[in-house]
Amino acid sequence: MRLIALLFALVFTLPAAATEEDPDPFATVEIATTPLADDLAMLEGAGGNLVVAWDDAGAFLVDDQYAPLTGRILAAIGELTDRPVRFVLNTHWHFDHTGGNENLAGEGCLLFSHDNVRRRLAVDQFIAFLDREVPASPPAALPVVTFSDSLTFHLGVGQVRVFHAPHAHTDGDGIVHFVDRDVIHAGDTIFFGLYPFIDTSAGGSIDGVIAAVKAMRALCGPDTRIVPGHGPLMTPAQLDEYLAMLTGVREAVVVLKDAGMSLTEVQAAGPAAPWDEAWGQAWLTSDQFVELVYASLPGGAD
Ligand SMILES: [Zn+2]
C-alpha cells in the first residue's frame, strides 16, 4: 500500500509535458489488469484507476489517464477483447483521468462526462492547492455527451448507472455503478490509504466527499468491490474505514473552527492525529488535508 501510494504521489506531480531532464516520464509505466468479472476489469498504470467493460459491440472505458499511455491502455484492453473501445466516461476533469481523451476520440470513441467536466476542460484552469495551471483541452478532447444528474448505459455488462456527486472532489464528479456486477468506480471521491485531495478551487468540499461515500455505501452489498480513483481495490469494510476517517477529521476540525481558531491554530492542534499514521504518509500531509477540510467547511474561506 505504501509503495502504491508513493508511486501515485510521484505520478500525480509529474509535469504535463516532457522536460529536458526527463524526456519521457512515462517510459517505465506498465498497465496492470485485475479481472472483476468475465466482462469487467480494473486497469492501473499512472494516474487514476481505470475500469473497462466489454461485450460483442465494443468496450466501455472509465477514465483514460495520460495521453502518452493511450497505446499501452488500448493494448491492455486488446488482451481482454478484440472489439474496439466505443465509449469513454470521464469521472471528473483532472488531467490524470482525461489525458487520453483526444487520442481516444481520434480512435472513434464517444466521450461522456458530467456537464461541469466539459465546462472546465474547455477553458484554462488553475488548481490553487497545487499551484498548477492547466491549459484548456483541444476541442477534440471534450466530451460529446454530458449529463447533469445521472446517466445509464445499457451494455452487455448490464446496467451501468452514472450519478453526480455534487461538490465532492470537484464540482463534476460522476460515480459509476456497474449494477449487475456489484462494482463501483468512485472516481477521486476516494483515495484509499491516502488523505484525499479535494479540489476546492474546482468546487470540491469535504461535505460533498462524505455525502458521495455515504451514497456509495448505500449501494453496497456484502461482496461489492469498490475501485477508488487512487489506491487498491476496496471492500465495503474498507469503505467504512475511509468514511470513519473523513467524518472523524471533519468533526475534529469543526469543533476547533467553531471555537474561533485560525487555520494555523487548528493545524497546530493536530485534529487529524489519530489518522495520520494510516492516511497521511505518502501523499497529502496531515496539515494539508486539514487545510482542505477547514477551507471547504460551510462558511469556509472558499
Ligand atoms: Zn482528481
Boltz pocket constraint, residues with backbone or C-beta under 6 A from the ligand:
constraints:
  - pocket:
      binder: B
      contacts: [[A, 92], [A, 94], [A, 169], [A, 188]]
      max_distance: 6.0
